[in-house]
Amino acid sequence: MVRLSGAAIARLIPRDETSAVSFDSLVGRVAVIVNGTARAGYPAEARVKSDYGQTLYVRVEPDGPDIRFGPAESVLLIKQISGSRFVAIANPRPDLL
């Protein structure tokens, strides 16, 4: 009796699902600087959403040597440097966020 009722209840309970996101899939997405000031050689922390709606935190450096991005600035990720480090430019279309 317990086995039959357990099997019936198991069909009603949703199963855990996970999704792995590769960092190179974030290129072309808009991120927001959340911590620090990004400048050449000194990345800042930025928040970006994946295809699945998960919030990820990455490190961002500007594309040029004289460019800086401060907190709450919106940037476009254009190239992955290594791991979770990206090169970014100022968001050319703020309506994308």
C-alpha positions in Angstrom: 0.0 0.0 0.0 2.8 2.4 0.9 4.7 1.7 -2.3 1.6 2.4 -4.5 0.7 5.6 -2.7 4.4 6.7 -2.8 4.5 6.1 -6.6 1.3 8.1 -7.1 2.6 11.1 -5.0 6.0 11.0 -6.8 4.2 11.8 -10.1 2.7 14.9 -8.6 5.9 16.3 -7.1 8.0 18.3 -9.5 11.6 17.0 -10.1 14.7 19.1 -9.6 16.1 20.5 -12.8 19.5 22.2 -13.3 21.1 24.0 -16.2 24.7 24.6 -16.8 25.6 27.8 -18.7 28.9 28.3 -20.4 30.5 31.7 -20.0 31.0 32.1 -23.8 27.2 32.1 -24.2 27.1 35.5 -22.3 28.9 37.4 -25.0 26.4 39.9 -26.5 24.4 40.2 -23.3 24.0 43.4 -21.3 25.5 43.5 -17.8 25.3 46.0 -15.0 28.3 46.9 -12.9 27.6 46.2 -9.2 30.9 46.5 -7.4 34.0 48.6 -8.2 35.1 50.7 -11.1 36.2 48.9 -14.2 39.4 50.1 -16.0 42.0 48.6 -18.2 43.7 45.7 -16.3 41.4 46.1 -13.2 38.0 44.4 -13.8 34.9 45.2 -11.8 32.1 42.9 -10.8 29.0 42.9 -13.0 25.6 41.1 -12.9 24.2 39.5 -16.1 21.2 37.2 -16.7 21.6 33.9 -18.6 19.2 32.4 -21.1 17.5 30.6 -18.3 17.0 33.7 -16.2 19.7 32.9 -13.7 21.7 35.8 -12.4 25.5 35.4 -12.9 28.3 37.6 -11.7 31.3 38.1 -14.0 34.4 40.4 -14.0 34.4 43.1 -16.7 37.1 45.3 -18.2 36.6 48.2 -20.6 37.6 47.8 -24.3 39.9 50.8 -24.3 42.7 52.0 -22.0 41.1 55.4 -21.2 37.5 54.1 -20.5 36.1 53.5 -17.1 32.8 52.0 -15.9 31.4 52.8 -12.5 28.7 51.2 -10.4 25.2 50.9 -11.9 26.5 51.5 -15.5 25.1 49.2 -18.2 27.7 47.5 -20.4 27.6 45.1 -23.4 29.9 42.1 -23.1 31.8 41.7 -26.3 34.5 39.2 -25.7 35.5 36.6 -23.1 39.1 37.0 -21.9 39.3 34.0 -19.7 37.0 32.2 -17.3 34.5 34.7 -16.0 36.5 37.8 -17.3 35.0 39.8 -20.2 35.8 42.8 -22.3 32.9 45.2 -22.4 31.8 48.5 -24.1 29.2 51.0 -22.9 25.7 49.7 -23.7 24.9 51.3 -27.1 21.1 50.6 -26.6 20.0 51.2 -23.0 16.5 50.0 -23.9 18.0 46.4 -24.1 18.3 46.2 -20.3 
